[in-house]
Amino acid sequence: MHRIEIASFLKSSDGAFIPLDRWQGGVEDPDYVEGAIDLAVDGTVLLDTALWDYVDQLWAYILTMLSDLRSERRVRTYFPDQPIELVFQRTAPGRLLVTVKVDASDVRTADVAEAEFTAALAEAAEVFFSEMERILPGAYTVETRQLADLRN
């Protein structure tokens, strides 16, 4: 059993990162929702608020990665607005190497049980998009459908 910790934050106009479940009100620009994902596996920090970006788009990219991982051995994406690469690579049956390449000198990796990791990510994505639906009703129907497809 791995300890997988995932949290989502929105970035306020004063630069503070607010946990999504404590966010009050709307967002400045619904097309560019700034925020971050904290992701740690067994204490290894893969993502944190220093790597903030358009958090709703990043979660959508992660959903696509989870879908593609069903048929691919290796999936990857870049952050929406910066050259940070996120890679999930199957290294053995049931094992994933998760890599975040911030730059040449900052590469973060974790080896994790695939089923446990993908289930934790899907659950965190579901929490994220249900909270975002509270903030921006009707804005995430595509992602909600994609989540439903992942569950099936």
N, C-alpha and C positions, 0 to 999 in steps of 0.2 A: 504494500500500500504506500503510495506516494502522498506527501502533503502538498496539495495543489491549492494555492491561494490566488484568487482572482477578484479584483475590484475595479469598478468603473467610476470615473470622475468627470465632471464638467468643469471647464475653466471659466471662472467669473471674470467680469470686466476689470477687476483689480488684480488679476493674475493668480488668485487662490484656486486651489483644486478642491472642489466640493464633492463629497460622495454623492453619487447619483440619487440615492434614496432620500437625501436631505436637501436636494435642489428645490428651490421655490421659484415659481414664476416661469416665464418663457425663456427663450434664448435670443440673443441679439440678431443673429442671422441664421435662419433655419437651414440654409444651404451649406453653411460652413460652421458646424457645431464643434467648437474646440473642447478638447478634453484629453483624457489619458486612460490607459488600462494598466493596472498593476498586475503582474503575473509572476509568481514565484513557484518553483518546484523544489521541494525539499530544501528550502532556504536559499536556493540560487535565484537571484532576481534576474528575470528575463526582460520584463518591461516595467517601467516605472513612470512617474509623472515628468521626469526630465525628458522623456521621449513623447511628449504630447503632440497631438496632431488633430485632424478632423476625426474625432473618436467614433462617430456613427458610421462614417465611411470605412474606417479601420475594422470595426466589428463586421460590417458587411463583407469586407474582403476575407476576414477569418471564416465567416460562414461559407463562402465560396471554396476556401481551402478545405474545409471539413467535407464538403460535398465531393470535391475532386479527389480527395484522399481515398474515397471508396474504390476508385478505379486506377489510381496512380500510386506509384511507390514514393514519389517525391513531389511536393507541391510548394509553391513559394509565392510571395507577393511583396510588394514594396508599400511602405506607408503612403497615404494619400498625397502628402505634400513635402516629402523629404526622402532621401535615398537610403532609408533604413530597410534592410531586407529581413523578412521573416520566412523561415523554411521549416517544414515538417518532412522528415525523411524516415521511411521505414528502414530500419537497420537489421531487423530479424523479425520473424513472425511475432506479432503482438508488441513490438518495441518501436518507439519513435525517438529520433534525435531531433530536438527542437533547437533551432539556431536563430539568434537575433544578431545580425551584423550591422552595428551602428556605424562603424568605420573600420579601417584596417587594424587599429589598435584596440578596438572594443568589440569583441565577439563573445557573445554569451550563449552557452549551451546547456542543455539538460537532456539526459536519457530517461525516458518515462514509458510506462505501460500505455500502449496506444488507446485501448478501450477506456481506461480510467481518465486519461488526459482529454480525449475527444468528448467524453460525456461531461466532464467538468467545464470544458469550453462551451459546449452547446447549452448547458444549463446557465452559465454566466451570460451568454448571448441572449438567451430567452429573458432573463432578468433585465438586462440592459434595454432590449427593445420594448418590453412591456412598460418599463419606466419612461422610456422616450415617448411611447404612445400617450402616456399621461401628460407629458410636457408639450408634445406636438401631435395631437390626435390626427390619425389618418395618414401620417407621413411615412409610415414604415410597413405598408402592406406587403411589399415585395419580400422584405426580410422576414416578416411573419410567415409568409407562405414557404419561404426557404427553410425556416425552422421546422415547420410542419413536415416538410419533405424529409428532413434529416431524421425526425422521430420515426418515420415509417421505414 
